[in-house]
Amino acid sequence: MKIHHFGEGNSLLNQFIAEIRDVEIQKDPMRFRRNIERIGEILSYELSKVLGYRNTTVKTPFGTKALSLPIDKLVLCSVLRAGLPLHQGMLNYFDGAENAFISAYRHHRGDEDAFEVIVKYFAAPALGGKTLVLTDPMLATGKTLENVLKALKGHGEPNQIHILSVIGSLSGIEHIKKVFPENTHLWIAAIDPELNNKGYILPGIGDAGDLAFGEKL
């Protein structure tokens, strides 16, 4: 797996990451969602640099101009509900892409810390010969992305798989490296060292879905 970790360098991306981590700024859901969206835009721009391109010309009012335009057929697939702001950020840049959505949630039995990831709703176009971009803002254990990959079986074999995440854990990244194809790209804004006993990233941000859309039952 090719890992593109942008938290290692200095950029405006760090400002948005700092704000989504800040417990005081987190109290504004609209600002939280917008920051996730902006992170999605930055990661999409970086991802665009490795897509396929073709040479073409554009006619202007005063002549023509040669330039290169992307040719990959993209499918953006996001995990509901936390992935929606990140998805919107990607769609702002890849506005011609097809879209897929999948619901995946942690199911805890009683008060146990252990959980399983359950996938229920899934809607996607055919994936054969296309570039698949999976978005999950918090790459914690990696089990969600693993189950999403399993759910996509039968929809065709994509030419390339990219994963976009805001924050990931070292163990989660190691897990998806084992289950995704070797030529998969991971585009991630920050990597944190560990998980707590409930599988949440430390120091992380908390529950991205709750921060964006309110607490769930």
ABEGO torsion letter per residue (X at the ends): XBBBBAAABBBAAAAAAAAAABAAAAABAAAAAAAAAAAAAAAAAAAAAABBBBBBBBBBAAEBBBBBBBABBBBBBBBOAAAAAAAAAAAAABAABBBBBBBBBBBBBEABABBBBBBABBBBBBABGBBBBBBBABBBAGAAAAAAAAAABGAEBBABBBBBBABBBAAAAAAAAAABBAABBBBBABBBABBBAAGBBOAEAEBAAAAAAEBBX
